[in-house]
Amino acid sequence: MKAPIFIMLALFLSGCSLFSTGSNEYSEEFILQAEKEAEHFLRANYENVDEVTFSDDHSDPMGGLVIRGKVNGEAVFSMDMDNSLNVIAISEGPGFPEEKPACKEKVCDD
């Protein structure tokens, strides 16, 4: 009785890893474009963004694209983006710049 359960579990786990293998692989060009869009988003929507640096870690356990980095050398952020490079969500660490007043109700794009 234990053997069929073990076999089913092994098949399920190998199938999961098979489908998730390529989900976090993006070309270097795509990553650079995503970082460019992320920086544009930050500068358009937050005050006093002088410098944006990016991490090399773009992994996401859910299979999407995450852009991580720092603003002004200290405040960390994590930004989820879709494959069209639209910002889905952003997490802001302590000391992150304030949102521009005009961008609190809607996303600014200028």
Secondary structure per residue as TSV (DSSP state, phi and psi in degrees):
chain	resnum	aa	ss	phi	psi
A	1	M	-	360.0	-33.5
A	2	K	H	-72.6	-31.2
A	3	A	H	-62.0	-46.6
A	4	P	H	-62.6	-37.6
A	5	I	H	-65.5	-43.2
A	6	F	H	-62.4	-43.0
A	7	I	H	-63.9	-43.2
A	8	M	H	-64.3	-41.2
A	9	L	H	-64.2	-43.3
A	10	A	H	-62.8	-42.3
A	11	L	H	-64.0	-41.3
A	12	F	H	-62.6	-47.5
A	13	L	H	-66.3	-39.1
A	14	S	H	-69.0	-34.3
A	15	G	H	-65.8	-40.2
A	16	C	H	-62.8	-44.2
A	17	S	H	-70.1	-29.9
A	18	L	H	-64.3	-43.3
A	19	F	H	-77.0	-25.8
A	20	S	H	-94.0	-5.3
A	21	T	T	-57.1	-48.0
A	22	G	T	-94.5	2.1
A	23	S	T	-71.5	-23.0
A	24	N	T	-104.9	12.8
A	25	E	-	-98.0	116.1
A	26	Y	-	-125.0	148.5
A	27	S	-	-69.4	157.8
A	28	E	H	-60.8	-38.9
A	29	E	H	-62.7	-42.3
A	30	F	H	-64.5	-43.2
A	31	I	H	-61.6	-44.0
A	32	L	H	-62.3	-40.2
A	33	Q	H	-66.7	-39.4
A	34	A	H	-63.4	-41.8
A	35	E	H	-64.5	-39.5
A	36	K	H	-61.2	-45.4
A	37	E	H	-65.0	-39.4
A	38	A	H	-62.4	-44.8
A	39	E	H	-64.0	-41.7
A	40	H	H	-59.7	-44.4
A	41	F	H	-59.9	-46.7
A	42	L	H	-63.3	-45.5
A	43	R	H	-66.9	-33.7
A	44	A	H	-76.5	-27.9
A	45	N	H	-111.4	-10.4
A	46	Y	B	-127.3	148.7
A	47	E	S	-81.7	149.7
A	48	N	-	54.3	44.7
A	49	V	-	-90.9	101.7
A	50	D	-	-92.9	-37.2
A	51	E	-	-142.9	137.1
A	52	V	E	-126.9	125.0
A	53	T	E	-120.2	153.0
A	54	F	E	-120.5	149.0
A	55	S	-	-86.6	159.2
A	56	D	S	-86.4	-4.4
A	57	D	-	-89.8	110.3
A	58	H	-	-115.7	12.9
A	59	S	-	-71.4	149.0
A	60	D	-	-145.1	121.7
A	61	P	T	-59.6	-21.0
A	62	M	T	-89.6	-2.6
A	63	G	S	94.6	4.8
A	64	G	S	-94.3	-165.8
A	65	L	E	-108.9	128.0
A	66	V	E	-121.5	128.6
A	67	I	E	-105.5	121.9
A	68	R	E	-117.0	151.2
A	69	G	E	178.8	-161.5
A	70	K	E	-132.7	148.0
A	71	V	E	-110.4	130.8
A	72	N	T	56.4	31.7
A	73	G	T	77.0	-2.4
A	74	E	T	-139.1	-40.2
A	75	A	E	-85.1	117.1
A	76	V	E	-82.4	154.8
A	77	F	E	-145.7	160.1
A	78	S	E	-138.9	123.9
A	79	M	E	-123.7	121.4
A	80	D	E	-87.1	132.4
A	81	M	E	-129.0	149.8
A	82	D	-	-89.1	179.5
A	83	N	T	-71.1	-10.9
A	84	S	T	-94.4	7.4
A	85	L	-	66.1	31.5
A	86	N	-	-90.8	140.5
A	87	V	E	-75.7	124.3
A	88	I	E	-93.8	-42.9
A	89	A	E	-156.8	155.9
A	90	I	E	-139.1	136.2
A	91	S	E	-109.7	132.5
A	92	E	E	-117.3	131.9
A	93	G	-	-85.1	176.1
A	94	P	T	-56.7	141.6
A	95	G	T	80.6	8.7
A	96	F	-	-68.6	143.5
A	97	P	-	-58.2	152.7
A	98	E	-	-72.7	149.8
A	99	E	B	-67.3	145.3
A	100	K	-	-65.4	140.7
A	101	P	G	-53.4	-41.2
A	102	A	G	-70.1	-14.3
A	103	C	G	-104.8	6.2
A	104	K	S	-74.8	-32.2
A	105	E	S	-93.7	-23.6
A	106	K	S	-147.6	157.9
A	107	V	-	-76.5	128.1
A	108	C	-	-89.3	147.4
A	109	D	-	-129.9	22.9
A	110	D	-	-109.7	360.0
